[in-house]
Amino acid sequence: MGISINRIKVVLAENRKTNKWLADALGKNVATVSRWCTNESQPTVETFYQIAKLLDIDIRELFNKTK
């Protein structure tokens, strides 16, 4: 299992949102969002910013703390 870099899946659940909601809001494929949620791949920095803005959260909430 890879290292969990992002917390997108957790933050979506906390905000009662789905992968499909996020995919639709960003104009992305649901499969792409699913890969982000399982940390198989990572969105761009710009996309992380868009996700934070859509969920009205601090962008740092989308990442696991390193220390």
C-alpha positions as CSV (number, residue, x, y, z in Angstrom):
1,M,0.0,0.0,0.0
2,G,1.3,3.5,-0.9
3,I,1.7,6.4,1.4
4,S,-1.4,8.4,1.8
5,I,-0.4,11.9,0.7
6,N,-3.8,13.5,0.4
7,R,-6.9,13.3,2.6
8,I,-9.4,14.0,-0.2
9,K,-11.5,10.9,0.6
10,V,-11.7,11.8,4.3
11,V,-12.5,15.5,3.7
12,L,-15.2,14.6,1.2
13,A,-16.8,12.3,3.8
14,E,-16.6,14.9,6.5
15,N,-18.4,17.4,4.2
16,R,-20.9,14.7,3.1
17,K,-19.8,15.0,-0.5
18,T,-19.2,12.2,-3.0
19,N,-16.5,11.5,-5.6
20,K,-19.2,12.1,-8.2
21,W,-20.0,15.5,-6.8
22,L,-16.3,16.5,-6.9
23,A,-15.8,15.1,-10.4
24,D,-18.9,17.1,-11.6
25,A,-17.8,20.3,-9.8
26,L,-14.3,20.1,-11.3
27,G,-15.3,18.8,-14.8
28,K,-13.2,15.7,-14.2
29,N,-13.8,12.0,-14.8
30,V,-15.1,10.1,-11.7
31,A,-12.4,7.5,-12.2
32,T,-9.7,10.3,-11.9
33,V,-11.2,11.5,-8.7
34,S,-11.4,7.9,-7.4
35,R,-7.6,7.5,-8.0
36,W,-7.0,10.7,-6.1
37,C,-9.1,9.4,-3.2
38,T,-7.2,6.2,-3.0
39,N,-3.8,8.0,-3.5
40,E,-3.0,6.1,-6.6
41,S,-2.4,9.5,-8.3
42,Q,-2.4,13.1,-7.1
43,P,-4.2,16.1,-8.6
44,T,-2.2,19.2,-9.6
45,V,-1.6,22.0,-7.1
46,E,-4.2,24.1,-8.9
47,T,-6.7,21.3,-8.5
48,F,-6.0,21.0,-4.8
49,Y,-6.7,24.7,-4.6
50,Q,-10.0,24.3,-6.5
51,I,-11.1,21.4,-4.2
52,A,-10.3,23.5,-1.1
53,K,-12.3,26.4,-2.5
54,L,-15.3,24.2,-3.4
55,L,-15.4,22.7,0.1
56,D,-14.6,26.1,1.8
57,I,-11.7,24.7,3.7
58,D,-8.0,25.5,4.2
59,I,-6.0,23.7,1.5
60,R,-3.8,22.2,4.3
61,E,-6.8,20.1,5.4
62,L,-6.4,18.1,2.1
63,F,-2.9,16.8,3.1
64,N,-1.7,14.4,5.7
65,K,0.6,16.2,8.2
66,T,4.3,15.3,7.6
67,K,5.4,16.2,11.2
